[in-house]
Amino acid sequence: MYDDISYRKELNMEEKFIHLVFFWLKNPENKTDRTKFEDAINKLVETSKYAKNNHIGTPAATNRPVVDSSYTYCLKVTFNNIEEHDKYQIEPAHKLFIAEASKLWERVLIYDSEM
């Protein structure tokens, strides 16, 4: 059903690759650390040449057994294809984000999905 071409056209999705990144900060209650992280991640999505749509968020107030809200921040970025994702991984904006923010997190978990 979901592999049907007409269904894909209905969605009108140009971005065929989704990159979801979950971050657990070392000190999630530290306002200075949160500000530094938010500044770095906002700079990333504003300056990336390859990331299309993006979403930066924190755990929603959902309370169900299947929901993991243990993370501090979530980043979703979309790309037209895997090649753009691969270029994003090595572009200066992404490398700068890692240099500025990696000292603030203790864990990162990534889910990539493509149509």
Accessible surface in RSA format (square Angstrom, percent):
REM  Atomic radii and reference values for relative SASA: ProtOr
REM  Chains: A
REM  Algorithm: Lee & Richards
REM  Probe-radius: 1.40
REM  Slices: 20
REM RES _ NUM      All-atoms   Total-Side   Main-Chain    Non-polar    All polar
REM                ABS   REL    ABS   REL    ABS   REL    ABS   REL    ABS   REL
RES MET A   1   177.42  91.9 120.60  79.8  56.83 135.3  99.47  84.6  77.96 103.3
RES TYR A   2   140.94  65.8 132.32  75.3   8.63  22.4  92.89  69.8  48.06  59.2
RES ASP A   3   114.57  80.3 103.97 103.5  10.61  25.1  33.11  77.9  81.46  81.2
RES ASP A   4    72.12  50.5  60.53  60.2  11.59  27.4  24.51  57.7  47.61  47.5
RES ILE A   5   107.07  60.9 104.39  77.8   2.68   6.5 104.39  75.2   2.68   7.3
RES SER A   6    69.35  58.6  64.45  86.0   4.89  11.3  45.87  97.7  23.48  32.9
RES TYR A   7    70.35  32.8  68.83  39.2   1.51   3.9  44.58  33.5  25.77  31.8
RES ARG A   8    71.69  30.1  67.44  34.4   4.25  10.1  13.55  18.5  58.15  35.2
RES LYS A   9   153.99  75.1 134.19  82.3  19.80  47.1  88.75  79.9  65.24  69.5
RES GLU A  10   144.66  83.0 110.36  83.5  34.29  81.6  46.15  89.3  98.51  80.4
RES LEU A  11    81.62  45.5  60.27  43.1  21.35  53.7  63.49  44.6  18.13  48.8
RES ASN A  12   124.67  86.0 104.66 101.1  20.01  48.2  23.73  57.1 100.93  97.6
RES MET A  13    60.13  31.1  50.28  33.3   9.85  23.4  34.97  29.7  25.16  33.3
RES GLU A  14   131.16  75.3 119.97  90.8  11.19  26.6  41.72  80.7  89.44  73.0
RES GLU A  15    29.48  16.9  29.38  22.2   0.10   0.2   0.11   0.2  29.37  24.0
RES LYS A  16    80.95  39.5  79.29  48.7   1.66   4.0  56.48  50.8  24.47  26.1
RES PHE A  17     7.68   3.8   7.68   4.8   0.00   0.0   7.68   4.7   0.00   0.0
RES ILE A  18    47.75  27.2  47.72  35.5   0.03   0.1  47.72  34.4   0.03   0.1
RES HIS A  19     4.61   2.5   4.61   3.2   0.00   0.0   1.83   1.9   2.77   3.2
RES LEU A  20    53.72  29.9  53.72  38.4   0.00   0.0  53.72  37.7   0.00   0.0
RES VAL A  21     8.20   5.4   8.20   7.4   0.00   0.0   8.20   7.1   0.00   0.0
RES PHE A  22    37.63  18.8  37.63  23.3   0.00   0.0  37.63  22.8   0.00   0.0
RES PHE A  23     4.75   2.4   4.75   2.9   0.00   0.0   4.75   2.9   0.00   0.0
RES TRP A  24    24.39   9.8  24.39  11.8   0.00   0.0  21.64  11.5   2.76   4.5
RES LEU A  25     2.72   1.5   0.06   0.0   2.66   6.7   0.06   0.0   2.66   7.2
RES LYS A  26   109.18  53.3  89.38  54.8  19.80  47.2  48.83  44.0  60.35  64.3
RES ASN A  27    78.40  54.1  73.77  71.3   4.63  11.2  14.28  34.4  64.12  62.0
RES PRO A  28    48.91  35.6  48.04  43.8   0.87   3.2  48.04  39.7   0.87   5.4
RES GLU A  29   157.24  90.3 136.45 103.2  20.79  49.5  67.14 129.9  90.10  73.6
RES ASN A  30    63.26  43.6  53.54  51.7   9.72  23.4  12.41  29.9  50.85  49.2
RES LYS A  31   173.15  84.5 166.57 102.2   6.58  15.7 111.04  99.9  62.11  66.2
RES THR A  32    82.32  58.5  76.79  77.9   5.52  13.2  45.35  60.9  36.97  55.9
RES ASP A  33    19.27  13.5  19.27  19.2   0.00   0.0   0.15   0.4  19.12  19.1
RES ARG A  34    64.46  27.1  64.46  32.9   0.00   0.0  19.25  26.3  45.21  27.4
RES THR A  35    74.90  53.3  74.13  75.2   0.78   1.8  48.49  65.1  26.41  39.9
RES LYS A  36   107.20  52.3 100.50  61.7   6.70  16.0  57.68  51.9  49.52  52.8
RES PHE A  37     0.00   0.0   0.00   0.0   0.00   0.0   0.00   0.0   0.00   0.0
RES GLU A  38    65.91  37.8  65.91  49.9   0.00   0.0  13.14  25.4  52.77  43.1
RES ASP A  39    88.31  61.9  81.66  81.3   6.65  15.7  27.70  65.2  60.61  60.4
RES ALA A  40     3.72   3.4   1.88   2.9   1.84   4.2   2.49   3.5   1.23   3.3
RES ILE A  41     0.11   0.1   0.11   0.1   0.00   0.0   0.11   0.1   0.00   0.0
RES ASN A  42    61.28  42.3  61.28  59.2   0.00   0.0  12.35  29.7  48.93  47.3
RES LYS A  43    79.57  38.8  77.40  47.5   2.17   5.2  53.83  48.5  25.73  27.4
RES LEU A  44     2.66   1.5   0.87   0.6   1.79   4.5   2.30   1.6   0.36   1.0
RES VAL A  45    22.93  15.1   8.50   7.7  14.42  34.8   8.61   7.5  14.32  38.8
RES GLU A  46   137.44  78.9  99.89  75.6  37.55  89.4  42.35  81.9  95.09  77.6
RES THR A  47    78.35  55.7  57.57  58.4  20.78  49.5  60.79  81.6  17.56  26.6
RES SER A  48    16.89  14.3   0.05   0.1  16.84  38.8   0.05   0.1  16.84  23.6
RES LYS A  49   161.01  78.5 131.76  80.8  29.25  69.7  84.79  76.3  76.22  81.2
RES TYR A  50    55.44  25.9  55.44  31.5   0.00   0.0  22.73  17.1  32.72  40.3
RES ALA A  51    15.97  14.7   1.04   1.6  14.93  34.0   1.04   1.5  14.93  39.5
RES LYS A  52    78.39  38.2  56.02  34.4  22.37  53.3  33.81  30.4  44.58  47.5
RES ASN A  53    81.47  56.2  77.41  74.8   4.06   9.8  16.90  40.7  64.57  62.4
RES ASN A  54    65.52  45.2  38.81  37.5  26.71  64.3   0.00   0.0  65.52  63.3
RES HIS A  55   102.39  56.0  97.77  68.0   4.62  11.8  62.32  64.2  40.07  46.6
RES ILE A  56    50.29  28.6  23.43  17.5  26.86  64.7  23.43  16.9  26.86  72.9
RES GLY A  57    15.21  18.8   0.00   N/A  15.21  18.8  15.21  41.7   0.00   0.0
RES THR A  58    70.44  50.1  52.95  53.7  17.49  41.7  23.53  31.6  46.91  70.9
RES PRO A  59    43.45  31.7  23.46  21.4  19.99  72.7  23.74  19.6  19.71 122.5
RES ALA A  60    67.30  61.9  47.95  74.0  19.35  44.0  57.20  80.5  10.11  26.8
RES ALA A  61   114.72 105.5  67.87 104.7  46.86 106.6  82.30 115.9  32.42  85.9
RES THR A  62    67.62  48.1  53.40  54.1  14.23  33.9  53.70  72.1  13.92  21.0
RES ASN A  63   149.27 102.9 119.63 115.6  29.64  71.4  31.53  75.9 117.74 113.8
RES ARG A  64   138.81  58.3 130.63  66.6   8.18  19.5  53.09  72.6  85.71  51.9
RES PRO A  65   145.85 106.3 102.89  93.8  42.96 156.1 116.40  96.1  29.45 183.0
RES VAL A  66   121.70  80.1  85.65  77.5  36.05  86.9  93.96  81.6  27.74  75.2
RES VAL A  67    51.02  33.6  29.43  26.6  21.59  52.0  33.32  29.0  17.70  48.0
RES ASP A  68    88.18  61.8  70.27  69.9  17.90  42.3  42.61 100.3  45.56  45.4
RES SER A  69    53.49  45.2  33.76  45.1  19.73  45.5   7.53  16.0  45.96  64.4
RES SER A  70    73.07  61.7  45.40  60.6  27.67  63.7  49.85 106.2  23.21  32.5
RES TYR A  71    34.54  16.1  28.26  16.1   6.28  16.3   6.88   5.2  27.66  34.1
RES THR A  72    11.68   8.3   6.75   6.8   4.93  11.7   6.44   8.7   5.24   7.9
RES TYR A  73     4.86   2.3   4.86   2.8   0.00   0.0   4.86   3.6   0.00   0.0
RES CYS A  74    14.42  10.9  14.42  16.1   0.00   0.0   3.33   8.4  11.10  12.0
RES LEU A  75     2.16   1.2   2.16   1.5   0.00   0.0   2.16   1.5   0.00   0.0
RES LYS A  76    63.75  31.1  63.75  39.1   0.00   0.0  22.75  20.5  41.00  43.7
RES VAL A  77     0.21   0.1   0.21   0.2   0.00   0.0   0.21   0.2   0.00   0.0
RES THR A  78     5.09   3.6   5.09   5.2   0.00   0.0   5.09   6.8   0.00   0.0
RES PHE A  79     0.00   0.0   0.00   0.0   0.00   0.0   0.00   0.0   0.00   0.0
RES ASN A  80    48.11  33.2  42.68  41.2   5.44  13.1  12.78  30.8  35.33  34.2
RES ASN A  81    58.49  40.3  55.40  53.5   3.09   7.4  22.78  54.8  35.71  34.5
RES ILE A  82    72.22  41.1  70.69  52.7   1.53   3.7  70.69  50.9   1.53   4.1
RES GLU A  83   101.12  58.1  98.93  74.8   2.20   5.2  54.29 105.0  46.84  38.2
RES GLU A  84    32.33  18.6  32.33  24.5   0.00   0.0   9.63  18.6  22.70  18.5
RES HIS A  85    17.72   9.7  17.72  12.3   0.00   0.0  17.18  17.7   0.55   0.6
RES ASP A  86    73.37  51.4  68.40  68.1   4.97  11.8  28.48  67.0  44.89  44.8
RES LYS A  87   105.05  51.3 103.54  63.5   1.51   3.6  51.02  45.9  54.03  57.6
RES TYR A  88     1.82   0.8   1.82   1.0   0.00   0.0   0.29   0.2   1.53   1.9
RES GLN A  89    58.49  32.7  49.33  36.1   9.15  21.8  25.21  53.7  33.27  25.2
RES ILE A  90   120.88  68.8 110.52  82.3  10.37  25.0 110.52  79.6  10.37  28.1
RES GLU A  91    11.03   6.3   6.49   4.9   4.53  10.8   8.87  17.2   2.16   1.8
RES PRO A  92   105.59  77.0  98.90  90.2   6.70  24.3 103.07  85.1   2.52  15.7
RES ALA A  93    15.39  14.1   5.42   8.4   9.97  22.7  11.63  16.4   3.75   9.9
RES HIS A  94    18.19   9.9  18.19  12.6   0.00   0.0   5.70   5.9  12.49  14.5
RES LYS A  95   118.19  57.7 112.08  68.8   6.12  14.6  62.45  56.2  55.74  59.4
RES LEU A  96    80.06  44.6  75.72  54.2   4.35  10.9  79.38  55.7   0.69   1.8
RES PHE A  97     8.03   4.0   6.28   3.9   1.74   4.5   7.63   4.6   0.40   1.1
RES ILE A  98    72.38  41.2  72.38  53.9   0.00   0.0  72.38  52.1   0.00   0.0
RES ALA A  99    69.68  64.1  44.50  68.7  25.18  57.3  54.63  76.9  15.04  39.9
RES GLU A 100    54.52  31.3  47.31  35.8   7.21  17.2  29.11  56.3  25.42  20.8
RES ALA A 101     0.00   0.0   0.00   0.0   0.00   0.0   0.00   0.0   0.00   0.0
RES SER A 102    41.75  35.3  34.20  45.6   7.55  17.4  14.40  30.7  27.35  38.3
RES LYS A 103   123.88  60.4 108.73  66.7  15.14  36.1  96.44  86.8  27.44  29.2
RES LEU A 104    12.28   6.8  11.17   8.0   1.10   2.8  12.11   8.5   0.17   0.4
RES TRP A 105    41.84  16.8  36.88  17.9   4.96  11.6  20.50  10.9  21.35  34.6
RES GLU A 106   120.09  68.9  84.55  64.0  35.54  84.6  24.62  47.6  95.47  77.9
RES ARG A 107   116.92  49.1 111.27  56.7   5.65  13.4  45.52  62.2  71.39  43.3
RES VAL A 108    51.98  34.2  23.97  21.7  28.01  67.5  23.97  20.8  28.01  76.0
RES LEU A 109    57.86  32.2  56.55  40.5   1.31   3.3  57.86  40.6   0.00   0.0
RES ILE A 110    85.98  48.9  62.28  46.4  23.70  57.1  62.28  44.9  23.70  64.3
RES TYR A 111   123.73  57.8 119.65  68.1   4.08  10.6  89.30  67.1  34.43  42.4
RES ASP A 112    72.69  50.9  38.48  38.3  34.22  80.9  17.13  40.3  55.56  55.4
RES SER A 113    65.78  55.6  57.76  77.1   8.02  18.5  32.99  70.3  32.79  45.9
RES GLU A 114   109.53  62.9  80.40  60.8  29.13  69.4  26.44  51.1  83.09  67.8
RES MET A 115    76.78  39.8  33.37  22.1  43.40 103.3  50.23  42.7  26.54  35.2
END  Absolute sums over single chains surface
CHAIN  1 A     7648.1       6426.0       1222.1       4085.6       3562.6
END  Absolute sums over all chains
TOTAL          7648.1       6426.0       1222.1       4085.6       3562.6
